[in-house]
Amino acid sequence: MTPAKLRVVRLLACRRGSTMVGYSSLALLVAIAAITLMGHADSDGGGAPHQRAVRILSSD
């Protein structure tokens, strides 16, 4: 391959790679936001309130 073709291929690969990283980051942020919103929806839905675990000590 000629040096000019190698430069073009390298430039295209770099753009494609950075685009894939950008879309992957966006998909990860959307997934985190969806999980966070689902967690908030469950707690605001009027269901049973969250209870803290209480440790029971036995006297044995």
C-alpha positions, -999 to 999 in steps of 0.1 A, spaced: 0 0 0 12 35 -7 18 59 21 -11 81 10 -35 51 12 -21 42 46 -27 77 59 -63 76 46 -70 42 62 -54 53 95 -75 85 95 -108 66 88 -100 40 114 -93 68 140 -126 85 132 -146 53 133 -130 43 166 -137 76 182 -173 75 170 -177 40 184 -163 52 218 -187 81 217 -217 60 210 -206 34 236 -203 62 262 -237 75 253 -253 41 255 -237 36 290 -251 69 302 -286 62 289 -285 28 307 -274 43 340 -301 70 337 -327 44 330 -317 23 360 -316 53 382 -351 65 371 -365 30 376 -351 30 411 -367 63 419 -400 52 404 -401 21 426 -395 42 458 -421 68 449 -448 44 439 -465 42 472 -453 7 479 -439 -6 511 -414 17 526 -378 7 528 -369 -8 561 -334 -11 576 -323 -45 586 -322 -50 623 -298 -74 638 -312 -96 665 -288 -107 692 -296 -140 709 -288 -145 746 -275 -180 742 
